């Protein structure tokens, strides 16, 4: 029996987010500490097996309400369904014949839910890898991020930009330029400029996320797009500045200018706060990190932060304080330990 396993990892937006959805620029890296794994194997019938987030059994109606508040209404089964449907459409549109062997597919995930570490897109990326391997179909790597985004936007109605999908496809540390001037079409998908950077350029990076509170991505992506499309000057200028500080950050990394890089991380957060109303429990993590001298910004839509620290002593103090706030702190593993 043929068994296929693929993983896709959590990610952190290091600079520039959320300008990826507005023709901006971003830098992101993969977090191998957390991943979604898809297992696909030959089977007599086609079957998608539920995982823990898809559960339908609760202690009480109050437990259900709390689960929905923290995690939303959906688990991963709908994501896998949407990915398979989109993949079949892709093949049909290109007259690619798929063999008739059925399969069973299941997923698991260690990525903390609803804290902005891209758990949903990781399931799609890992599923797509399994489908391509099972059927012997190769989607160009440049086009895969846009394929993944199309699953979320067109099939599931989830808003977002390309950043998460690019870094989860490419892995490592990546600089992304979404300017219309570099836009191109590959395999009928819009693609942009994706440049792999050397992960060793990143030093003294930490990730922190709240272990008890979470918030669905849709809550953050409230009316930013509407305000941008209406030409609201504050939002339009912010997106331009996000792109500029990302380019400056890329240069700072190459120059080894850690002080400037930390300052750009802090500016990224202040710029985001200037155009958004952010939950107090999320901004508290950023402010706490800054009290100890660390830089900090949201790693995604909120609930997790990323930043730099100057010394092990600073990091240890930060970890201790975060523990009191029920916030977990990790050093991200960006490259494979193999």
Phi, psi and omega per residue, in radians:
X1 nan 2.274 -3.131
X2 -1.392 2.181 3.119
X3 -2.112 2.241 -3.124
X4 -2.093 2.288 3.097
X5 -2.187 2.359 3.050
X6 -2.502 2.531 3.101
X7 -2.051 2.679 2.926
X8 -2.393 2.497 -2.917
X9 -1.813 2.789 3.000
X10 -1.096 2.880 3.140
X11 -2.474 2.820 3.022
X12 -2.241 2.293 3.009
X13 -1.413 2.005 -3.013
X14 -1.516 -0.738 3.098
X15 -2.584 2.599 2.978
X16 1.637 -0.431 -3.137
X17 -1.210 2.417 0.322
X18 -1.843 0.634 -3.038
X19 -1.359 -0.070 -3.112
X20 -1.112 -0.469 3.100
X21 -1.518 0.120 -3.043
X22 -2.370 0.617 3.124
X23 1.017 0.658 3.126
X24 -1.706 -2.617 3.123
X25 -2.429 2.552 3.107
X26 -2.523 2.781 2.934
X27 -2.191 2.285 3.137
X28 -2.389 2.828 3.043
X29 -2.448 2.758 -3.131
X30 -1.502 2.602 3.098
X31 -2.047 1.701 -3.072
X32 -1.269 -0.148 3.079
X33 -1.087 -0.474 -3.097
X34 -2.254 2.517 -3.107
X35 -2.726 2.793 2.904
X36 -1.853 2.406 -3.140
X37 -2.156 2.334 3.066
X38 -1.967 2.318 3.047
X39 -2.064 2.158 -3.131
X40 -2.178 2.301 3.137
X41 -2.531 2.645 -3.137
X42 -1.013 2.427 -3.084
X43 -2.642 2.809 -3.110
X44 -1.201 -0.618 3.127
X45 -2.145 2.826 3.084
X46 -1.453 2.189 -3.010
X47 -2.557 2.342 3.004
X48 -1.952 2.080 -3.072
X49 -1.592 2.359 3.137
X50 -1.260 2.713 3.060
X51 -2.075 -3.120 -3.073
X52 -0.925 -0.763 -3.134
X53 -1.146 -0.234 -3.140
X54 -1.638 0.175 -3.032
X55 -1.057 2.630 3.094
X56 -2.105 0.169 -3.107
X57 -1.976 2.258 -3.095
X58 -2.350 2.776 3.128
X59 -1.173 -0.580 -3.112
X60 -2.892 3.048 3.077
X61 -1.116 -0.543 3.135
X62 -1.200 -0.642 3.071
X63 -1.114 -0.722 3.076
X64 -1.042 -0.822 -3.124
X65 -1.054 -0.725 3.136
X66 -1.159 -0.702 3.117
X67 -1.084 -0.746 3.117
X68 -1.143 -0.704 3.138
X69 -1.055 -0.729 -3.078
X70 -1.408 -0.644 -2.932
X71 -2.135 -0.053 -3.085
X72 1.421 -2.978 -3.027
X73 -1.607 -0.194 -2.891
X74 -2.147 2.531 2.970
X75 -1.745 -2.621 -3.046
X76 -1.650 -0.215 -3.079
X77 -1.084 -0.719 3.141
X78 -1.136 -0.565 3.137
X79 -1.186 -0.747 3.117
X80 -1.154 -0.762 3.097
X81 -0.985 -0.822 -3.110
X82 -1.119 -0.667 -3.139
X83 -1.165 -0.767 3.117
X84 -1.100 -0.776 3.138
X85 -1.041 -0.787 -3.126
X86 -1.148 -0.652 3.134
X87 -1.138 -0.769 3.117
X88 -1.107 -0.731 3.082
X89 -1.039 -0.754 3.133
X90 -1.001 -0.824 -3.107
X91 -1.190 -0.732 3.125
X92 -1.076 -0.709 -3.130
X93 -1.128 -0.384 -3.092
X94 -1.950 0.223 3.122
X95 0.991 0.638 3.060
X96 -1.590 2.066 -3.098
X97 -1.478 2.233 3.138
X98 -1.714 2.385 3.134
X99 -1.161 2.853 -2.963
X100 -1.593 0.006 3.140
X101 -1.124 2.207 3.078
X102 -1.392 2.942 3.115
X103 -2.617 2.787 2.980
X104 -1.913 2.488 -3.081
X105 -2.390 2.422 3.099
X106 -2.471 2.821 -3.118
X107 -2.382 2.773 2.980
X108 -2.532 2.768 -3.118
X109 -2.604 2.374 3.039
X110 -1.821 0.050 -3.102
X111 -1.307 2.198 3.091
X112 -0.950 2.345 -3.009
X113 -1.446 2.447 2.985
X114 0.996 0.636 3.044
X115 -2.095 0.261 3.032
X116 1.454 0.493 3.119
X117 -1.890 0.287 2.998
X118 1.180 0.844 3.122
X119 -1.208 -0.669 -3.106
X120 -1.158 -0.848 -3.105
X121 -1.167 -0.466 3.105
X122 -1.138 -0.639 3.097
X123 -1.132 -0.711 3.134
X124 -1.132 -0.811 -3.111
X125 -1.070 -0.790 -3.133
X126 -1.156 -0.682 3.097
X127 -1.114 -0.781 3.133
X128 -1.040 -0.727 3.123
X129 -1.070 -0.722 3.119
X130 -1.144 -0.763 -3.131
X131 -1.109 -0.750 3.130
X132 -1.088 -0.709 -3.141
X133 -1.222 -0.720 -3.095
X134 -1.141 -0.718 -3.078
X135 -1.701 -0.091 -3.124
X136 1.198 0.585 3.137
X137 -1.867 2.340 -3.133
X138 -2.031 1.979 3.003
X139 -1.594 2.259 -3.125
X140 -0.892 2.397 -3.067
X141 -1.026 -0.601 -3.139
X142 -1.131 -0.496 -3.086
X143 -1.567 -0.330 -3.061
X144 -1.041 -0.734 3.109
X145 -1.016 -0.712 3.133
X146 -1.223 -0.595 3.040
X147 -1.062 -0.832 -3.122
X148 -1.069 -0.756 3.123
X149 -1.100 -0.632 3.138
X150 -1.140 -0.568 3.071
X151 -1.076 -0.797 -3.089
X152 -1.244 -0.798 -3.068
X153 -1.330 -0.862 -3.001
X154 -1.468 -0.586 -3.107
X155 -1.636 -0.615 -2.999
X156 -1.998 -0.181 3.124
X157 1.219 0.484 3.122
X158 -1.643 2.202 3.137
X159 -1.419 2.735 3.122
X160 2.832 3.090 3.115
X161 -2.010 -3.026 -3.043
X162 -1.449 -0.275 -2.987
X163 -0.898 -0.930 -3.075
X164 -1.022 -0.747 -3.062
X165 -1.227 -0.618 3.113
X166 -1.123 -0.891 -3.050
X167 -1.190 -0.585 3.138
X168 -1.286 -0.456 3.045
X169 -1.385 -0.809 -3.047
X170 -1.452 -0.578 -3.110
X171 1.115 3.100 -3.094
X172 1.280 -2.332 -3.139
X173 -2.187 2.195 -3.008
X174 -2.366 2.372 2.982
X175 -1.711 2.302 -3.063
X176 -2.191 2.302 3.113
X177 -2.059 1.971 -3.088
X178 -1.798 0.340 3.115
X179 -1.090 2.464 -3.139
X180 -1.057 -0.419 -3.120
X181 -1.180 -0.402 3.138
X182 -1.837 0.105 -3.110
X183 -1.137 2.396 3.075
X184 -2.563 2.848 3.127
X185 -1.938 2.166 3.080
X186 -2.209 2.139 3.140
X187 0.975 0.642 3.123
X188 1.255 0.201 3.095
X189 -1.998 2.439 3.066
X190 -1.212 2.309 3.129
X191 -2.321 2.809 -3.088
X192 -2.316 -2.788 -3.075
X193 -1.672 2.008 -3.133
X194 -2.082 2.053 -3.052
X195 -2.085 2.090 3.075
X196 -1.259 2.323 3.067
X197 -1.921 2.791 3.138
X198 -1.319 2.055 -3.114
X199 -1.002 -0.458 -3.141
X200 -1.123 -0.259 3.086
X201 -1.153 -0.441 3.138
X202 -1.486 2.207 3.088
X203 -2.285 2.581 3.066
X204 0.917 0.937 3.103
X205 -1.822 2.411 3.068
X206 -2.249 2.780 3.004
X207 -2.193 2.410 3.048
X208 -2.350 2.451 -3.138
X209 -2.523 2.601 -3.098
X210 -1.378 2.200 -3.050
X211 -1.434 -0.236 -3.052
X212 -2.068 -0.336 -3.105
X213 -2.032 2.592 3.090
X214 -2.697 2.952 -3.102
X215 -2.729 2.205 -3.134
X216 -0.975 2.548 -3.110
X217 -0.952 -0.656 -3.063
X218 -1.040 -0.447 -3.133
X219 -1.180 -0.682 3.116
X220 -1.251 -0.821 -3.096
X221 -1.302 1.133 -3.055
X222 -1.343 -1.579 -3.086
X223 -2.116 0.415 3.122
X224 -1.041 -0.777 -3.116
X225 -1.133 -0.744 3.126
X226 -1.060 -0.745 3.124
X227 -1.145 -0.673 3.105
X228 -1.129 -0.809 -3.105
X229 -1.153 -0.501 3.084
X230 -1.400 -0.048 3.088
X231 1.388 0.413 3.122
X232 -1.050 2.085 -2.973
X233 -0.998 -0.735 -3.094
X234 -1.064 -0.735 -3.127
X235 -1.281 -0.761 3.135
X236 -1.055 -0.796 3.134
X237 -1.151 -0.614 3.120
X238 -1.106 -0.750 -3.140
X239 -1.115 -0.643 3.074
X240 -1.134 -0.718 -3.132
X241 -1.208 -0.652 3.066
X242 -0.955 -0.777 -3.127
X243 -1.136 -0.762 -3.120
X244 -1.109 -0.781 -3.087
X245 -1.225 -0.416 3.052
X246 -1.194 -0.770 3.089
X247 -1.085 -0.691 3.086
X248 -1.140 -0.643 3.126
X249 -1.168 -0.676 3.089
X250 -1.050 -0.754 3.129
X251 -1.173 -0.682 3.122
X252 -1.088 -0.667 3.088
X253 -1.089 -0.808 3.138
X254 -1.129 -0.564 -3.130
X255 -1.462 -0.157 -3.079
X256 1.208 0.450 -3.116
X257 -1.557 1.449 -3.066
X258 -1.163 -0.577 -3.132
X259 -1.146 -0.791 3.112
X260 -1.145 -0.720 -3.117
X261 -1.072 -0.745 3.110
X262 -1.088 -0.714 3.131
X263 -1.113 -0.645 3.132
X264 -1.196 -0.642 3.068
X265 -1.063 -0.801 3.125
X266 -1.104 -0.725 3.134
X267 -1.121 -0.645 3.118
X268 -0.992 -0.752 3.140
X269 -1.194 -0.766 -3.116
X270 -1.102 -0.616 3.101
X271 -1.159 -0.713 3.112
X272 -1.148 -0.710 3.138
X273 -1.161 -0.498 -3.107
X274 -1.219 -0.369 -3.103
X275 -1.992 0.021 -3.060
X276 -2.398 2.629 2.956
X277 -1.632 1.946 -3.007
X278 -1.835 2.515 3.138
X279 -1.076 2.465 -3.109
X280 -1.033 -0.685 -3.082
X281 -1.186 -0.398 3.083
X282 -1.447 -0.767 3.128
X283 -1.181 -0.469 3.118
X284 -1.058 -0.642 3.117
X285 -1.105 -0.748 3.128
X286 -1.120 -0.825 -3.109
X287 -1.121 -0.642 3.116
X288 -1.120 -0.786 3.117
X289 -1.039 -0.713 -3.117
X290 -1.195 -0.531 3.098
X291 -1.044 -0.500 -3.133
X292 -1.674 0.099 3.088
X293 1.611 0.049 3.128
X294 -1.506 2.683 2.984
X295 -1.488 2.768 -3.090
X296 -2.831 2.540 3.026
X297 -2.732 2.944 3.070
X298 -1.175 2.438 3.077
X299 -1.422 -0.310 -3.138
X300 -2.816 -2.190 -3.100
X301 -1.396 -0.140 3.131
X302 2.243 2.716 -3.110
X303 1.775 -0.378 3.053
X304 -2.370 2.543 3.111
X305 -2.181 2.775 3.090
X306 -2.345 2.574 3.117
X307 -3.014 -3.011 -3.139
X308 -2.065 2.688 3.070
X309 -2.277 2.781 -3.019
X310 -1.639 -0.479 -3.053
X311 -2.710 2.874 3.095
X312 -1.104 -0.628 3.121
X313 -1.065 -0.769 3.106
X314 -1.090 -0.757 -3.128
X315 -1.106 -0.745 -3.135
X316 -1.094 -0.720 3.109
X317 -1.144 -0.689 3.134
X318 -1.137 -0.771 3.119
X319 -1.039 -0.755 -3.116
X320 -1.097 -0.766 -3.133
X321 -1.199 -0.730 3.132
X322 -1.100 -0.639 3.126
X323 -1.039 -0.664 3.090
X324 -1.112 -0.468 -3.130
X325 -1.658 0.160 -3.111
X326 1.103 0.636 3.102
X327 -1.967 2.226 3.116
X328 -1.525 2.477 3.133
X329 -2.165 2.297 3.125
X330 -2.354 2.777 2.939
X331 -1.703 2.040 -3.043
X332 -1.199 2.405 3.014
X333 -1.650 1.993 -3.010
X334 -1.688 -0.590 3.135
X335 -2.001 2.807 -3.130
X336 -1.131 2.476 3.125
X337 -1.385 -0.153 -3.120
X338 -1.155 nan nan
